[in-house]
Amino acid sequence: MSGAALGIEIVVVFFLALFLLHRYADFRKQQRMVLFGTLLAWYLCFLIVFILPLDISTTIYKQCKIDHEEHPAVLPVIPLLSNQTAGNSTMATATKSVLKVCYKPWSYIPDGIMPVFWRVVYWTSQCLTWLLLPFMQSYARSGGFSITGKIKTALIENAIYYGTYLLIFGSLLIYVAVHPQWHLSWYELQTIGITAANTWGLFLLVLLLGYGLVEIPRSYWNASRRGHLLIKTYFKAAKLMTEKADAQENLEDVMEEVRKVQESIKYNHPLRKYIDTVLRKCPVDYQEKMGRNMDDYEDFDDKQNTYPSEKSLVKLHKQVIYAVQRHNRTRVQWLILLQQAMHLEDVAKNETSSAHQFVRSFPSTEPTSWLSRYFYTPTVEWYWECLLKHWFYRLLAVVLSLFSVAVVWSECTFFSTRPVLSLFAVFIQLAERDYNYLYIEMACFITIFFLCTCVYSTVFRIRVFNYYYLASHHQTDAYSLQFSGMLFCRLTPPLCLNFLGLIHMDSAISHQQKEQTAYTSIMGSMRVLSFIANGFYIYYPMLILLLCIATYFSLGTRCLNLLGFQQFVGDNEMTSDLIDEGKELIRREKRKLQRIEDGENRRREWKERYGNTREDTARNRIRNEAAEMTETNYSDTVPNTRQAKYSRTGRGTERDSIELLQDAEPLDFNAETLSDDPLEAGSTRHVPGRYLSMSSSRSRIFDDV
């Protein structure tokens, strides 16, 4: 099994990163460079999380071999060989004890592989997060029309960014150069760069971790409370509708500006190719509308008209990209939130049902899978949604709360090695005595996974003025994808280094002479900068305790609410108003869906009732036409004008009766579409019985006003 576990995890982690990227990104519309950069960043970060437990178990095995080489007396082999009179039972017991000590773990990685592996993974991720991804982020956000223009814009935007890095690194370099006891070398320069990156990452890591350690258990506990999640969904609906209306208004303003520009620049203008590029980024309905209003037969005249510059077109291109992406994202988010709200309302209604069958208000239009058909039946769904789910969430919230308490306690006491106060260090050392490598790897993986969940879930929830937002269902833009990759690459290395400090496997913090993991060896000795290794890395994580207390009492949420940012606060009048508004919005959308469903049911019943009559009428029509053709063939020999005349009159009467039957359907004054008849599909005439004021609105924002 040497190296097999490493290869399996490398493959599994790649498909995991690919699956998550497919969930958030759109492979058909996103640029290949953006997808590759984000996938590589996520993949490298997940590799660090999954491979570090294997490195820890391998290091413990190496430490065991070193201890037995330095202290051979601890092995029961010598008394076993010297005592010739011992019985066979004693020999078997001693043999068992020898075999139990220092056996090779199932996931053992041979020497020389892990240092090279960590060096490649770490430095590749650092080049991505500090050099390539910021440049690619500015490149993707740029509105330039050429590759050269986008590169120029990206370099200008990142000039200040890179200058800040050089300033920090230069300050640390001067500090080391001035110190009389140190002599600069490549190893020390490398350590200074790693220390600067880990310091920045640890600063942000503590802030995100302090929020996630409290918010994740509380979110599951609140989800177990009946009705709380539905009320919060109403609040989100009111906020999202406001954002959706703003996105629609912003898109219309940008499209109006595009229309004015494309009408002023004719087909033979030098800037016309830029306008065509901008038009291709617009929605399809706006493209058709602008195409109908185009008059390209006129030539442009530089003396009579004023034309926009290329710089203004670049700015307009950037605005179009952002407006279209924001509009699409809010539209999809509204549909997802609407489905979630209706599902929660269905759960509230089914809780009082005595039939123990989960009934939905609006059946899903998607085809049911075999799992739902045979296993997740309406009865099983009722027991899960109305009975078991609440208790499962409460139990999960309690377990996560205990985990959070253990993390906070260990972060505040991990610097103490005698006695050992860190709970994670105690658990690992107990397993290390028995050399239970499977338990060590599982405990390390679960702990790292919990820490990553607290940090990454906070990252996924961040919204910075709508410029950064990770939205599922392929609605995340390129800027947000690359920003998440940057944060992951900056947060994962210091997070893993902090975990090694929690279990006392980082000698720079624990000050113990033990075998170092391959991951710690590439980080270099932090003693080069003693004020960071002995000060910042030890005492700054204690700030997590204060952040957890502030998050528990929702101090940040209340401060944002006082500043005018609408937040979900239970005892606030504005929150109550938004909840009522969201409830009314959901009710209005349900009425729309109900009217559409009723109209479709009536049309389906009408087709089922009169479908056979129409088929018989069509057959009679074909039969009469065939008879007419036969009669026409004999008209040259036996003329019969009177008979032909009456035959045509009968056909006309029959066609009129068909049209009367088709128009006999009762009118639906509330339906979105009154007729599905293929004879009327291409007609644009006004439908009788329907007022013009009740016609479908083009913007569909004020349909029910």
C-alpha positions as CSV (number, residue, x, y, z in Angstrom):
1,M,0.0,0.0,0.0
2,S,3.0,2.3,-0.1
3,G,1.9,5.4,-1.9
4,A,-1.4,3.9,-3.0
5,A,-3.4,5.9,-0.5
6,L,-1.7,9.1,-1.8
7,G,-2.6,8.3,-5.4
8,I,-6.2,7.4,-4.6
9,E,-6.7,10.7,-2.7
10,I,-5.1,12.7,-5.4
11,V,-7.7,11.4,-7.9
12,V,-10.7,11.6,-5.6
13,V,-9.8,15.2,-4.6
14,F,-9.6,16.2,-8.3
15,F,-13.1,15.0,-9.0
16,L,-14.4,16.7,-5.8
17,A,-13.0,20.0,-6.9
18,L,-14.4,19.5,-10.4
19,F,-17.8,18.8,-9.0
20,L,-17.9,21.9,-6.9
21,L,-16.6,24.0,-9.8
22,H,-19.4,22.6,-12.0
23,R,-22.0,23.5,-9.3
24,Y,-20.9,27.2,-9.1
25,A,-19.5,28.0,-12.6
26,D,-20.9,27.7,-16.1
27,F,-18.6,25.6,-18.2
28,R,-20.2,26.7,-21.4
29,K,-20.0,30.5,-20.9
30,Q,-17.0,31.0,-18.6
31,Q,-13.5,31.5,-20.1
32,R,-11.3,28.5,-20.1
33,M,-8.5,30.4,-18.4
34,V,-10.8,31.4,-15.6
35,L,-12.1,27.8,-15.1
36,F,-8.6,26.3,-15.2
37,G,-7.2,28.9,-12.7
38,T,-10.1,28.4,-10.2
39,L,-10.0,24.6,-10.6
40,L,-6.3,24.5,-9.9
41,A,-6.6,26.7,-6.9
42,W,-9.4,24.7,-5.3
43,Y,-7.7,21.4,-6.2
44,L,-4.4,22.4,-4.5
45,C,-6.2,23.6,-1.3
46,F,-8.3,20.4,-1.1
47,L,-5.1,18.4,-1.6
48,I,-3.5,20.0,1.5
49,V,-6.6,19.2,3.6
50,F,-6.8,15.6,2.5
51,I,-3.1,14.6,2.4
52,L,-2.0,16.2,5.7
53,P,-3.4,13.4,7.9
54,L,-1.3,10.9,5.9
55,D,1.8,13.0,6.5
56,I,1.0,13.1,10.2
57,S,0.7,9.3,10.5
58,T,3.9,8.8,8.5
59,T,5.7,11.2,10.8
60,I,4.5,9.4,13.9
61,Y,5.8,6.1,12.5
62,K,9.2,7.7,11.8
63,Q,9.3,9.2,15.4
64,C,8.6,5.7,16.7
65,K,11.5,4.2,14.8
66,I,13.8,7.0,16.0
67,D,12.8,6.5,19.7
68,H,13.5,2.8,19.4
69,E,16.9,3.3,17.9
70,E,17.8,5.8,20.6
71,H,16.4,3.8,23.5
72,P,16.5,0.0,22.6
73,A,16.0,-1.0,26.2
74,V,12.4,-0.1,26.0
75,L,11.9,-3.0,23.6
76,P,11.2,-6.4,25.3
77,V,13.5,-8.2,22.8
78,I,16.6,-8.3,25.1
79,P,14.9,-10.0,28.1
80,L,13.3,-12.4,25.7
81,L,16.6,-13.5,24.3
82,S,18.5,-13.7,27.6
83,N,15.8,-15.5,29.5
84,Q,16.2,-19.1,28.2
85,T,14.0,-20.6,30.9
86,A,10.9,-18.6,30.0
87,G,7.9,-20.5,28.9
88,N,6.3,-20.5,25.5
89,S,3.5,-18.3,26.7
90,T,5.9,-15.6,27.8
91,M,7.7,-15.8,24.5
92,A,4.4,-15.4,22.6
93,T,3.4,-12.4,24.7
94,A,6.8,-10.7,24.1
95,T,6.6,-11.5,20.4
96,K,3.2,-9.9,20.3
97,S,4.5,-6.8,22.1
98,V,7.3,-6.5,19.6
99,L,5.0,-6.9,16.6
100,K,2.6,-4.3,18.1
101,V,5.2,-1.6,18.4
102,C,6.2,0.5,15.3
103,Y,4.3,-1.3,12.6
104,K,4.1,0.4,9.3
105,P,0.8,2.3,8.7
106,W,-1.4,1.2,5.9
107,S,-1.1,4.7,4.3
108,Y,2.7,4.9,4.7
109,I,4.4,7.2,2.2
110,P,8.0,6.4,1.3
111,D,10.8,8.9,2.2
112,G,11.5,11.6,-0.3
113,I,8.0,11.8,-1.8
114,M,6.2,14.1,0.7
115,P,8.8,17.0,0.8
116,V,8.7,17.2,-3.0
117,F,4.9,16.9,-3.1
118,W,4.4,19.7,-0.5
119,R,6.9,21.9,-2.2
120,V,5.1,21.7,-5.5
121,V,1.7,22.1,-4.0
122,Y,2.6,25.0,-1.7
123,W,4.6,27.1,-4.1
124,T,2.1,26.6,-6.9
125,S,-0.8,27.7,-4.7
126,Q,1.2,30.8,-3.6
127,C,2.0,31.8,-7.1
128,L,-1.6,31.5,-8.0
129,T,-2.9,33.5,-5.1
130,W,-0.4,36.3,-5.1
131,L,0.5,36.7,-8.8
132,L,-1.6,34.9,-11.4
133,L,-5.2,35.0,-9.9
134,P,-5.2,38.7,-9.1
135,F,-4.0,39.4,-12.7
136,M,-6.6,37.0,-14.2
137,Q,-9.2,38.5,-12.0
138,S,-8.6,42.0,-13.4
139,Y,-8.3,40.6,-16.9
140,A,-11.7,38.9,-16.7
141,R,-13.4,42.0,-15.2
142,S,-11.8,44.3,-17.8
143,G,-14.1,45.7,-20.5
144,G,-11.3,45.9,-23.1
145,F,-12.0,44.7,-26.7
146,S,-8.5,43.2,-27.3
147,I,-6.1,41.0,-25.4
148,T,-3.5,43.8,-25.2
149,G,-6.1,46.2,-23.8
150,K,-7.2,43.8,-21.1
151,I,-3.6,43.0,-20.1
152,K,-2.8,46.7,-19.8
153,T,-5.8,47.3,-17.6
154,A,-4.9,44.3,-15.4
155,L,-1.4,45.5,-14.9
156,I,-2.5,49.0,-14.0
157,E,-5.0,47.7,-11.5
158,N,-2.5,45.4,-9.8
159,A,0.3,47.9,-9.6
160,I,-0.8,49.1,-6.2
161,Y,-1.5,45.5,-5.2
162,Y,2.0,44.3,-6.0
163,G,3.5,47.4,-4.5
164,T,2.0,46.6,-1.1
165,Y,3.5,43.2,-1.2
166,L,6.9,44.5,-2.0
167,L,6.7,47.1,0.8
168,I,5.9,44.4,3.4
169,F,8.5,42.0,2.2
170,G,11.1,44.8,2.0
171,S,10.4,45.9,5.6
172,L,10.9,42.3,6.9
173,L,14.0,42.1,4.7
174,I,15.5,45.2,6.3
175,Y,14.7,43.9,9.7
176,V,16.6,40.7,9.1
177,A,19.5,42.5,7.4
178,V,20.0,44.9,10.3
179,H,20.0,42.2,12.9
180,P,23.7,41.5,13.7
181,Q,23.3,37.7,14.5
182,W,21.7,36.8,11.2
183,H,23.2,36.4,7.8
184,L,20.9,36.5,4.8
185,S,20.7,33.4,2.7
186,W,18.2,31.9,0.2
187,Y,16.7,29.8,2.9
188,E,16.1,32.7,5.2
189,L,14.7,34.8,2.4
190,Q,12.3,31.9,1.6
191,T,11.3,31.7,5.3
192,I,10.6,35.5,5.4
193,G,8.3,35.2,2.4
194,I,6.4,32.2,3.9
195,T,6.1,33.9,7.2
196,A,4.7,37.1,5.6
197,A,2.1,35.0,3.7
198,N,1.1,32.9,6.7
199,T,0.8,36.0,8.9
200,W,-1.6,37.6,6.5
201,G,-3.6,34.4,6.2
202,L,-3.7,33.8,10.0
203,F,-5.0,37.3,10.5
204,L,-8.0,36.7,8.2
205,L,-8.4,33.1,9.3
206,V,-9.1,34.0,13.0
207,L,-11.7,36.5,11.9
208,L,-13.6,34.0,9.7
209,L,-13.1,31.1,12.2
210,G,-14.5,33.1,15.1
211,Y,-17.7,33.7,13.1
212,G,-18.1,30.2,11.7
213,L,-17.5,28.4,15.1
214,V,-20.7,30.0,16.4
215,E,-22.8,30.6,13.3
216,I,-22.7,27.0,11.9
217,P,-24.1,25.3,15.1
218,R,-26.6,28.0,15.6
219,S,-27.8,27.8,12.0
220,Y,-28.6,24.1,12.4
221,W,-30.3,24.8,15.8
222,N,-32.5,27.5,14.3
223,A,-33.3,25.2,11.4
224,S,-34.7,22.7,13.9
225,R,-37.1,25.3,15.3
226,R,-40.5,25.1,13.7
227,G,-41.3,28.2,11.7
228,H,-38.1,30.0,12.3
229,L,-36.6,29.1,8.9
230,L,-39.8,30.0,7.1
231,I,-39.8,33.5,8.7
232,K,-36.2,34.0,7.8
233,T,-37.0,32.9,4.2
234,Y,-39.7,35.6,4.1
235,F,-37.1,38.1,5.2
236,K,-34.7,37.0,2.5
237,A,-37.4,37.2,-0.1
238,A,-38.2,40.8,0.6
239,K,-34.5,41.7,0.4
240,L,-33.9,39.7,-2.7
241,M,-36.9,41.2,-4.5
242,T,-35.5,44.7,-3.8
243,E,-32.1,43.6,-5.2
244,K,-33.9,42.0,-8.2
245,A,-35.8,45.2,-9.0
246,D,-32.5,47.2,-8.7
247,A,-30.8,44.7,-11.1
248,Q,-33.7,45.0,-13.6
249,E,-33.6,48.8,-13.5
250,N,-29.8,48.9,-13.8
251,L,-30.0,46.5,-16.8
252,E,-32.6,48.7,-18.5
253,D,-30.5,51.8,-18.0
254,V,-27.4,50.2,-19.4
255,M,-29.4,48.8,-22.4
256,E,-30.8,52.3,-23.1
257,E,-27.3,53.7,-23.1
258,V,-26.2,50.9,-25.5
259,R,-29.2,51.6,-27.8
260,K,-28.2,55.3,-28.0
261,V,-24.6,54.4,-28.8
262,Q,-25.4,51.8,-31.4
263,E,-27.9,54.1,-33.2
264,S,-25.2,56.9,-33.4
265,I,-22.5,54.6,-34.8
266,K,-23.3,53.3,-38.2
267,Y,-22.2,50.1,-40.0
268,N,-19.1,51.6,-41.6
269,H,-17.8,53.5,-38.6
270,P,-14.3,52.3,-37.3
271,L,-15.8,51.7,-33.8
272,R,-18.7,49.6,-35.1
273,K,-16.9,46.3,-34.4
274,Y,-16.7,47.3,-30.7
275,I,-20.5,48.0,-30.7
276,D,-21.1,44.5,-32.1
277,T,-19.0,43.0,-29.4
278,V,-21.1,44.9,-26.7
279,L,-24.3,43.8,-28.4
280,R,-23.3,40.1,-28.2
281,K,-23.1,40.4,-24.4
282,C,-26.7,41.8,-24.2
283,P,-29.7,39.6,-23.5
284,V,-31.4,38.1,-26.6
285,D,-34.7,40.1,-26.3
286,Y,-32.7,43.4,-26.1
287,Q,-30.6,42.3,-29.1
288,E,-33.8,41.7,-31.2
289,K,-35.3,45.0,-30.1
290,M,-32.2,46.9,-31.1
291,G,-31.9,45.0,-34.4
292,R,-35.4,46.1,-35.4
293,N,-34.7,49.8,-34.8
294,M,-31.4,49.8,-36.7
295,D,-31.0,51.9,-39.9
296,D,-27.6,51.1,-41.3
297,Y,-28.1,52.5,-44.7
298,E,-26.9,55.9,-43.6
299,D,-23.2,56.7,-43.7
300,F,-21.5,58.4,-40.7
301,D,-20.3,62.0,-40.9
302,D,-17.6,63.1,-38.5
303,K,-18.4,66.7,-38.9
304,Q,-22.1,66.6,-38.0
305,N,-22.2,64.0,-35.1
306,T,-20.3,63.5,-31.9
307,Y,-19.2,59.9,-31.4
308,P,-18.1,58.1,-28.2
309,S,-14.5,57.4,-27.7
310,E,-13.0,53.9,-27.4
311,K,-12.4,54.5,-23.7
312,S,-16.0,55.2,-23.1
313,L,-17.0,52.0,-25.0
314,V,-14.6,50.0,-22.8
315,K,-16.4,51.4,-19.8
316,L,-19.8,50.6,-21.3
317,H,-18.7,47.1,-22.1
318,K,-17.7,46.5,-18.5
319,Q,-21.1,47.9,-17.3
320,V,-23.0,45.5,-19.7
321,I,-21.1,42.5,-18.5
322,Y,-21.8,43.3,-14.8
323,A,-25.4,44.3,-15.4
324,V,-26.3,41.2,-17.4
325,Q,-24.6,38.8,-14.9
326,R,-26.2,40.5,-11.9
327,H,-29.7,40.3,-13.5
328,N,-29.3,36.6,-14.4
329,R,-28.0,35.8,-10.9
330,T,-30.9,37.6,-9.0
331,R,-33.5,36.0,-11.3
332,V,-32.2,32.5,-10.6
333,Q,-31.8,33.2,-6.9
334,W,-35.4,34.4,-6.8
335,L,-36.6,31.1,-8.4
336,I,-34.6,29.0,-5.9
337,L,-35.7,31.0,-2.9
338,L,-39.4,30.8,-4.1
339,Q,-39.1,27.0,-4.3
340,Q,-37.5,26.9,-0.8
341,A,-40.3,29.1,0.7
342,M,-43.1,27.0,-0.9
343,H,-41.4,23.8,0.4
344,L,-41.2,25.2,3.9
345,E,-44.9,26.2,3.7
346,D,-45.7,22.7,2.6
347,V,-43.8,21.3,5.6
348,A,-45.8,23.6,8.0
349,K,-49.1,22.4,6.5
350,N,-48.2,18.7,6.5
351,E,-47.1,18.7,10.1
352,T,-50.8,18.6,11.2
353,S,-51.8,16.0,8.7
354,S,-53.1,12.7,10.1
355,A,-52.6,10.8,6.8
356,H,-48.8,10.8,7.2
357,Q,-48.4,11.5,3.5
358,F,-46.4,14.5,2.3
359,V,-48.5,16.5,-0.1
360,R,-47.0,19.3,-2.2
361,S,-48.9,22.5,-3.2
362,F,-47.3,22.4,-6.6
363,P,-46.0,19.1,-7.9
364,S,-42.5,19.2,-9.3
365,T,-42.3,19.4,-13.1
366,E,-39.0,17.4,-13.2
367,P,-39.3,13.7,-13.7
368,T,-39.0,11.6,-10.5
369,S,-35.9,9.6,-10.0
370,W,-35.9,5.9,-9.1
371,L,-34.7,6.7,-5.6
372,S,-37.8,8.9,-5.0
373,R,-40.1,6.4,-6.6
374,Y,-39.1,3.4,-4.6
375,F,-37.4,4.7,-1.4
376,Y,-38.2,8.3,-0.8
377,T,-41.9,7.9,-1.0
378,P,-44.4,10.5,0.3
379,T,-44.7,8.5,3.6
380,V,-40.9,8.5,4.1
381,E,-40.8,12.1,3.1
382,W,-43.4,13.0,5.7
383,Y,-41.6,11.2,8.6
384,W,-38.3,12.9,7.6
385,E,-39.5,16.4,7.0
386,C,-42.1,16.6,9.7
387,L,-40.7,14.4,12.5
388,L,-37.1,13.3,12.2
389,K,-35.4,16.2,10.6
390,H,-35.9,18.6,13.5
391,W,-34.4,16.1,16.0
392,F,-31.5,15.3,13.6
393,Y,-30.7,19.0,13.3
394,R,-30.8,19.5,17.0
395,L,-28.4,16.6,17.6
396,L,-26.1,17.8,14.9
397,A,-26.1,21.3,16.4
398,V,-25.2,19.9,19.8
399,V,-22.3,17.9,18.4
400,L,-21.0,20.9,16.4
401,S,-21.3,23.1,19.5
402,L,-19.1,20.7,21.5
403,F,-16.6,20.7,18.6
404,S,-16.6,24.5,18.6
405,V,-16.0,24.6,22.4
406,A,-13.1,22.2,22.0
407,V,-11.6,24.3,19.2
408,V,-11.9,27.5,21.2
409,W,-10.3,25.9,24.3
410,S,-7.5,24.4,22.3
411,E,-6.7,27.7,20.5
412,C,-6.4,29.4,23.9
413,T,-4.2,26.7,25.5
414,F,-2.2,25.0,22.7
415,F,1.0,26.8,23.7
416,S,1.1,24.8,27.0
417,T,3.0,21.6,26.6
418,R,3.4,20.7,30.3
419,P,0.7,20.0,31.2
420,V,-0.9,19.4,27.8
421,L,-4.1,21.4,27.8
422,S,-5.1,21.3,24.1
423,L,-7.8,18.6,23.7
424,F,-6.8,17.7,20.2
425,A,-3.2,17.2,21.4
426,V,-4.4,14.9,24.2
427,F,-6.5,12.8,21.8
428,I,-3.6,12.4,19.3
429,Q,-1.1,11.5,21.9
430,L,-3.4,8.9,23.4
431,A,-3.8,7.3,20.0
432,E,0.0,7.7,19.4
433,R,0.8,5.4,22.4
434,D,-1.1,2.5,20.8
435,Y,0.0,3.5,17.3
436,N,-3.6,3.5,16.1
437,Y,-2.9,5.1,12.8
438,L,-6.4,4.8,11.4
439,Y,-7.8,6.7,14.4
440,I,-5.1,9.3,14.1
441,E,-5.9,9.9,10.4
442,M,-9.6,10.0,10.9
443,A,-9.4,12.4,13.9
444,C,-7.0,14.7,12.0
445,F,-9.2,14.7,8.9
446,I,-12.5,15.4,10.8
447,T,-10.9,18.2,12.8
448,I,-9.3,19.8,9.7
449,F,-12.6,19.3,7.8
450,F,-14.6,21.0,10.6
451,L,-12.1,24.0,10.6
452,C,-12.3,24.3,6.9
453,T,-16.1,24.1,7.0
454,C,-16.2,27.0,9.5
455,V,-13.8,29.1,7.4
456,Y,-15.0,28.3,3.9
457,S,-18.7,28.5,4.7
458,T,-18.0,32.0,5.9
459,V,-16.2,32.8,2.7
460,F,-19.1,31.5,0.6
461,R,-21.5,33.7,2.5
462,I,-19.5,36.9,2.1
463,R,-21.1,39.6,0.0
464,V,-19.1,42.7,-0.7
465,F,-21.3,45.3,-2.4
466,N,-22.4,42.6,-4.9
467,Y,-19.0,42.4,-6.4
468,Y,-18.2,39.1,-4.8
469,Y,-20.9,36.4,-4.4
470,L,-20.7,32.7,-4.9
471,A,-24.1,31.6,-6.3
472,S,-24.9,27.9,-7.0
473,H,-26.7,26.7,-10.1
474,H,-23.9,28.0,-12.4
475,Q,-24.5,31.6,-11.6
476,T,-21.1,32.7,-10.2
477,D,-19.2,35.2,-12.3
478,A,-15.5,34.9,-13.2
479,Y,-14.5,37.6,-10.7
480,S,-16.1,35.8,-7.7
481,L,-14.7,32.4,-8.8
482,Q,-11.1,33.7,-8.9
483,F,-11.5,35.7,-5.7
484,S,-12.7,32.5,-3.9
485,G,-9.6,30.7,-5.3
486,M,-7.4,33.4,-4.0
487,L,-8.8,33.3,-0.5
488,F,-8.6,29.5,-0.4
489,C,-5.0,29.5,-1.3
490,R,-4.2,32.1,1.3
491,L,-6.3,30.5,4.1
492,T,-5.5,26.8,3.8
493,P,-1.7,26.8,4.5
494,P,-2.0,28.8,7.7
495,L,-5.1,26.8,8.8
496,C,-3.1,23.6,8.5
497,L,-0.1,25.1,10.2
498,N,-2.4,26.2,13.0
499,F,-3.8,22.7,13.3
500,L,-0.3,21.2,13.6
501,G,0.2,23.7,16.5
502,L,-3.0,22.5,18.2
503,I,-1.8,18.8,18.2
504,H,1.8,19.9,19.2
505,M,3.5,18.8,16.0
506,D,5.0,22.2,15.2
507,S,8.3,22.6,17.0
508,A,8.3,26.3,16.5
509,I,5.3,26.6,18.8
510,S,5.6,23.5,21.1
511,H,9.4,23.8,21.5
512,Q,9.8,20.0,21.5
513,Q,12.5,18.0,19.9
514,K,10.3,15.8,17.7
515,E,10.3,14.6,14.2
516,Q,8.8,17.3,12.0
517,T,6.2,16.6,9.3
518,A,7.2,17.1,5.7
519,Y,4.6,20.0,5.6
520,T,6.3,21.8,8.5
521,S,9.8,21.3,7.0
522,I,9.0,23.3,3.8
523,M,7.6,26.2,6.0
524,G,11.1,26.8,7.3
525,S,12.1,27.7,10.9
526,M,9.9,30.4,12.2
527,R,12.6,31.3,14.7
528,V,14.1,33.5,12.0
529,L,11.4,36.0,13.0
530,S,11.1,35.3,16.7
531,F,8.6,38.1,17.4
532,I,6.2,36.3,15.1
533,A,6.9,32.7,16.1
534,N,6.8,33.4,19.8
535,G,4.3,36.2,19.8
536,F,1.8,36.6,17.0
537,Y,1.4,32.8,16.2
538,I,0.7,32.0,19.9
539,Y,-1.4,34.9,21.3
540,Y,-3.3,36.1,18.3
541,P,-5.5,33.0,18.0
542,M,-6.8,33.7,21.5
543,L,-8.8,36.5,19.8
544,I,-11.2,33.7,18.6
545,L,-12.8,33.7,22.1
546,L,-13.8,37.4,21.8
547,L,-15.0,37.0,18.3
548,C,-17.1,34.0,19.3
549,I,-18.7,36.0,22.1
550,A,-19.5,38.9,19.8
551,T,-21.0,36.5,17.2
552,Y,-23.1,34.7,19.8
553,F,-24.7,38.0,20.8
554,S,-25.0,39.1,17.2
555,L,-23.1,42.3,17.8
556,G,-21.9,42.7,14.2
557,T,-25.5,42.1,12.9
558,R,-26.9,44.7,15.2
559,C,-24.2,47.2,14.3
560,L,-24.9,46.7,10.6
561,N,-28.6,47.1,11.2
562,L,-28.0,50.4,13.0
563,L,-25.9,51.6,10.1
564,G,-28.8,51.0,7.7
565,F,-28.0,47.6,6.3
566,Q,-31.1,45.4,6.7
567,Q,-30.2,42.4,8.8
568,F,-32.4,39.7,10.4
569,V,-32.9,40.8,13.9
570,G,-35.9,39.3,15.7
571,D,-36.9,42.2,17.9
572,N,-36.8,44.9,15.3
573,E,-39.7,46.7,13.6
574,M,-38.0,46.9,10.2
575,T,-37.4,43.1,10.3
576,S,-41.1,42.5,11.0
577,D,-42.1,44.8,8.1
578,L,-39.7,42.9,5.8
579,I,-41.1,39.6,6.9
580,D,-44.7,40.7,6.2
581,E,-43.6,42.0,2.8
582,G,-41.8,38.8,1.9
583,K,-44.8,36.8,3.0
584,E,-47.0,38.8,0.6
585,L,-44.5,38.4,-2.2
586,I,-44.5,34.6,-1.8
587,R,-48.3,34.6,-1.7
588,R,-48.5,36.7,-4.8
589,E,-46.1,34.3,-6.7
590,K,-48.1,31.3,-5.5
591,R,-51.3,32.9,-6.9
592,K,-49.6,33.4,-10.3
593,L,-48.5,29.8,-10.3
594,Q,-51.9,28.7,-9.3
595,R,-53.6,30.7,-12.1
596,I,-51.1,29.2,-14.6
597,E,-51.7,25.7,-13.4
598,D,-55.5,26.2,-13.5
599,G,-55.3,27.5,-17.0
600,E,-53.2,24.5,-18.1
601,N,-55.7,22.1,-16.5
602,R,-58.6,23.7,-18.2
603,R,-56.9,23.6,-21.6
604,R,-55.9,20.0,-21.0
605,E,-59.5,19.0,-20.1
606,W,-60.7,20.9,-23.2
607,K,-58.3,19.0,-25.5
608,E,-59.2,15.7,-24.0
609,R,-63.0,16.4,-24.4
610,Y,-62.9,17.8,-27.9
611,G,-59.7,16.2,-29.2
612,N,-61.6,13.2,-30.8
613,T,-64.1,15.5,-32.5
614,R,-61.3,17.5,-34.1
615,E,-59.6,14.3,-35.3
616,D,-62.9,13.0,-36.8
617,T,-63.5,16.3,-38.5
618,A,-60.0,16.3,-40.0
619,R,-60.6,12.8,-41.3
620,N,-63.8,13.9,-42.9
621,R,-62.1,16.9,-44.5
622,I,-59.4,14.7,-46.0
623,R,-62.1,12.3,-47.3
624,N,-64.1,15.2,-48.9
625,E,-61.0,16.6,-50.5
626,A,-60.2,13.2,-52.0
627,A,-63.8,13.0,-53.3
628,E,-63.5,16.5,-54.8
629,M,-60.3,15.6,-56.6
630,T,-62.0,12.5,-58.1
631,E,-64.9,14.6,-59.1
632,T,-62.7,17.2,-60.8
633,N,-61.0,14.4,-62.8
634,Y,-64.4,13.5,-64.4
635,S,-65.5,17.2,-64.8
636,D,-64.1,17.3,-68.4
637,T,-66.5,14.6,-69.6
638,V,-69.5,15.2,-67.4
639,P,-69.7,18.9,-66.3
640,N,-71.8,19.4,-63.3
641,T,-71.4,23.0,-62.1
642,R,-74.3,22.9,-59.7
643,Q,-73.0,19.9,-57.8
644,A,-69.5,21.3,-57.5
645,K,-71.0,24.6,-56.2
646,Y,-72.9,22.8,-53.5
647,S,-69.9,20.7,-52.7
648,R,-67.8,23.8,-52.0
649,T,-70.5,25.4,-50.0
650,G,-70.7,22.3,-47.8
651,R,-66.9,22.4,-47.2
652,G,-67.1,26.1,-46.3
653,T,-69.9,25.4,-43.8
654,E,-67.9,22.5,-42.3
655,R,-64.8,24.7,-41.9
656,D,-66.9,27.4,-40.2
657,S,-68.2,24.7,-37.8
658,I,-64.7,23.7,-37.0
659,E,-63.7,27.3,-36.2
660,L,-66.8,27.7,-34.1
661,L,-65.9,24.6,-32.2
662,Q,-62.4,25.9,-31.7
663,D,-63.6,29.3,-30.4
664,A,-66.1,27.7,-28.1
665,E,-63.6,27.3,-25.3
666,P,-64.5,29.5,-22.3
667,L,-62.2,32.4,-21.9
668,D,-59.7,32.5,-19.0
669,F,-59.4,36.1,-17.9
670,N,-56.6,35.3,-15.5
671,A,-54.4,32.9,-17.5
672,E,-51.1,34.1,-19.0
673,T,-51.9,32.6,-22.4
674,L,-55.5,32.2,-23.6
675,S,-55.0,29.7,-26.4
676,D,-52.7,27.0,-27.4
677,D,-54.4,26.3,-30.7
678,P,-51.9,25.9,-33.5
679,L,-54.2,27.7,-35.8
680,E,-53.8,30.9,-33.7
681,A,-50.1,30.4,-32.8
682,G,-48.8,32.9,-35.2
683,S,-51.6,35.4,-34.8
684,T,-51.0,38.7,-33.0
685,R,-54.5,40.0,-33.0
686,H,-56.1,41.1,-29.7
687,V,-58.0,38.2,-28.0
688,P,-61.7,38.9,-27.4
689,G,-62.8,39.0,-23.8
690,R,-59.4,40.2,-22.4
691,Y,-58.6,43.8,-21.5
692,L,-55.4,45.4,-22.7
693,S,-54.5,46.4,-19.2
694,M,-54.5,42.7,-18.2
695,S,-52.0,41.7,-20.9
696,S,-48.7,40.2,-19.8
697,S,-46.3,42.9,-18.7
698,R,-42.9,43.0,-20.5
699,S,-41.0,43.7,-17.3
700,R,-43.2,41.4,-15.2
701,I,-42.4,43.4,-12.1
702,F,-45.8,45.0,-11.4
703,D,-48.1,42.3,-12.7
704,D,-50.3,42.2,-9.6
705,V,-50.4,45.9,-8.9
